[in-house]
Amino acid sequence: MFWGSNKNKNKVSFLIDLRSSSIGYALIESNSVVSFFKSFDRKHIFLNQISDTNLLIEEFYKNLKGILDKNFLTDQKLRDSVDEVCILLGSPWYEAKYKNLAISNQNIKITKNFIEETITKSITKDSDQVQIEKIISNFKIDGYDLNNPINKKFNNFEFSVFESFVDSDAMNRIETTLKTYFKKAKLNFHTHPTVANATIKRHYPDISNYLTFDVAGEITEMNLVLNNKIVGFFYIPYGSHAFIREIMNQCNYNEQTAFSKLNLISEGHTDVNCQTKEQNIFTEFSNIWLSKIKKVLDDNNIQSTPSNIFILADQEVRNQIKESIDKPEGYAGSLKNNIKPFVRILDYNSDEGTIKFQESRKRDSVLNIFADFVRIHS
């Protein structure tokens, strides 16, 4: 495509996705229209092999360094060509805090300082945390939506704020590691819910009520949005690696074979006996997963959920997860929805042609939507 013929200085970005049990990465070149993937991959880290939390963290940093060495250690020219490194954090690498705020009976003008002071009074961060995102949205004055409330007077003023924080020690270590390789590149931190919600708003602007499931290896993040406002943000300590571990144990597969078999199943290229056995294992996994979701909804007194559901998950399991929600025992039994929902897998819109690939192989939907987000927002 246009890699190497950078006459107009297209932006070169290195993307890193840190989740609860994997590290994804991609090297891309982009302009205002398209992002071109030069390379991408994902390294899974299985927690059953590491029981100590500190050892687990060290394993992540070791794998991150291994990825950087593999791609950049011997290529100074490539390192110097990178304009920005964009780090996408999934749980548990960040903490999210959100508020839907309402102020009444103050006949004063709204200023930026007034908004900031209101947020500061409502959301506090721990002393050992660094803020990486602050998103203020959904402005409403006296019942009317508006984009810019500055210098407006009000009787009733409403808005939403989403903030994300990272442990300062983890932030310093990530930054120090990256700066060893990219001395000139800008570092930008983002979180999974920010990228997912921005993708939904861009591709589905008319949908204001929805539920998202961000299914990582060890953790599922569930995000409930009503009238474009986050009203529930939940962490479920159960993810797709529980399914993969069972396949490895019951079928006597190693990690590579298990992922290969899952890829074949998702594409319909495997024998019936193998598929039946592994499908039975997935049915057990999905029943446990759905029961944990139902418990969170029950514990938080959520009586019903929206009919629009979005899934962000690894390629090997996302279709099976979609199918489990599509069944009556999924949407009615666990999600408390008597009407069959519209379940969509979050990915980039291939019809737009905003992403091109140098390599012809299976894609990574998280890296895809992150690349599109970076192209638009960086």
Summary of the structure (lengths in Angstrom):
residues: 378
radius of gyration: 21.8
end to end distance: 21.9
largest distance: 71.0
contacts: 1195
relative contact order: 0.15
helix: 40%
strand: 30%
